[in-house]
Amino acid sequence: MLNKEEMLAVLRRDVIPALGCTEPVTVALAAADAAKALGGAPTSITMEVNPNIYKNGMSVGIPRFSRVGLEYAAALGALIADPSLELQVFSGITPEIEQKAIEMVEAKCVSVTIDREQTKIYARAEITGENGKALTIIKGSHNNIIHTEVNGNVLVERAENAGAAATDLTDKLISSSFIQLRELVETASEEELAFMEDGVKMNQAVLDFSLTNPVGVGINKTMQEVMNSELLGNSLLTRIQLSVAAAIEGRLDGCPYTVMSSAGSGSKGIAVILPIVETAKLLGSTRLQTLRALAYGHLLNSYITHYVGKLSAVCACSVAAATAASASMTWLMGGNDEQIGWAVRNMSGAITGMVCDGGKVGCGLKLATATSAAVLSAILAARKVVLRETDGICGDTPEQCVANMGRISDPGMVRADREILDIMLEKAK
């Protein structure tokens, strides 16, 4: 299992700032790396991605940009040409770059195809320009550049799992029990966990932007209008629903602010952080209790994500992040380890199988639904109400519940994932 120093390392590795949906970011980052290596102005871009990168990038907004689509993400990345920005590569967009990217796409200088043989995160960018041709490959995680070459000369070559230390941390994380992770978090001080507040500030800023600007299709606007009526009421549940729905609707509509991601996704960062913070406010939790609950939520999100997959047929933001938040909220409500496990079981019996049909503003509604289940699961567990372990895919322990949730994702819904993408592609014709 992890020790405290390793736990803090996992949190610093998995809880990082991201600007925009991380799938278009991956495409842009691959293009930026190839363009930087080549030098000079790019004239054409050929991009290959795995099915889930394509699915998540088809319809989602790009920060500081007026259009959507992976062709535009690739063009923007190649023109920005600064891979050091990593998951914040879109911060390099300027009016000039925006116009040039639009011109490149409209001139048919950018192509994006799907490599259906790639089952993990994968983006292959080939840039042609006045200096020849460059190639960059990202694989395994959103910012993991494993290969860069220019005119046949290899500049970077590393194995997909070259980060042995990172792999070791993940192995130790998933070999730890929920109880051990909770006990480990309790050994950390306020000072050691203070960086958790960076995510609170970032994601609150995205929420504030979304609540005060016209974004998306009006999910959060309508919720705000009926918050104080009998239709919804102003309860903890509805406040959390509104917070998550608004922040995600705004973010995926192109909000220009950076969010704090969790386990590779900005939406997961929102779905972990905002419910925990809202619950802590209501309960009058101390700063230390809140910081520890946030850390626990992020660790559980990474743990569950390992099983259900970063990108799959299952909506990991719902299944992983909302379940992690539910467990942390149960802890804040005074639940013991058994009750924390019950919250996970309740969630496994409630939302497992919620599909991922790509990143788009509608994810705000999807996550509002999952967050509602998270709050209810926590309240029920804290009051000793739990689904039977014999029910459906529920398990006796939280670890078994998570393993079962993972099996539903892969191999259970691999065929479903292909059908989801095919439906989306048919509509795009």
Phi, psi and omega in degrees: 000170179288151164259179186297316181298321179291323177300314179296326178293320177298316181296318180289332178284318190263348181245092186224155181292145176215140179248108181091167177302135190287347177283309171301328177298317179299316178299313180296321181294318178299315179294321180296319181293315179296317181295320179296317181295323182285317185076156181080175184281133177287143178248335176208152182225128174241122185237135170241139179221160175284163186305322184282331171298315181297313182301316184282343183257356186297315192238003187274147180290153176249126182302139175063026182216148190267354184231169181238160176125148183289336175299317179292321178300318180295316180296317179299314180299316181295325181281327176291316173054040179225085182292346178295342178287343178049237185286000174248029184300330180290351176293346179274003180291130174238165176305322179294316179295320178303312182295318180295322179296316178299318180296319180297316181292316181293334178275007179062034179268359182232131175230144177230124178237165182254128172260099185288351177280342181275117183261347178252176175305127185204130174216127181238114183250126175243117184249130174249138180204191183295340181262007178118228186221140178229152183224134175228139176236130171249136182208142173094316175214166193296337182234023184266088179283116183254346183206131172221131176217154178228121179050042177084352178267119184281124179261324180227132176211112178217155178291155181304322180255037182299335178282076184302322180296319179295319178297319179298321178297318180295317178300320180290325178298309186283349174271354177272145177275165177301323179294315180297322179293321178294317179296322180294316178301324182290349177272351183272142182270170176303316182297318182291332182256006184301331182293346175299332181290340176300318179293324177298313181295315181298310185287333173292323178295320176296319177298312181300319177300315184291328181285340187244005179230150177289112181229153172061218183255003177099021179298306184287329178298315180293319179298319178299321183295329184251008183302323184259017177255174179289348179296320179234311185081164185253063181263174175303316182301311183288327177295320178291318177304312181298315182301311183291315181299315183293312183297319181285321178300317179292316182299315184278359172261005176102024176309132186281006183262149175285140174249164172266118181275169176216124180054042172089009183215131176292323179294324176294323176299318177296314184290339174275310192287308189297317178297321181294316181295317180296320178294317180298322178299313182297320184276352183069034181294149177287167178301316181296316179300319181292315179299318180292321178296320177296314179299316179298317179299315179295319179297315180293324177298316177296319179299309183292322179301324178303323183277318184273344179096144177293322178225122182198191177288340182268139176286099183294333177299324179279306188290320182270302187293315181293324177293318178298317179297321180298318179297316180293321177296322177299318178298315178298327180283004178096007180292145177271184184299322179296318181290326174300316177297325178295323177299318178297318178296317178301318179292322180297327179274353185254315190235359178304134180100354174299123190277155171261117176242042173092161177281133179188170184298335179297345176297337176299318178290320180298316181285333173297321178295312180295322179294323175301315177297324180296316180295313181297319180297321179292314180299315180297313182297319180295339178253022172065034174249121186216145175294152180290142179296339179277353180287126170043238182265005179300151178239173181288318182249161176298326179297320179291322176302315181294318178300320179293321176300321178295321179294326176298322180290308183213113021266356192306317188245023179298316178295319179300323181299318179296320181293322179300313180296318179299319177300315181296320180293323178299322179289333184279349183290000000 
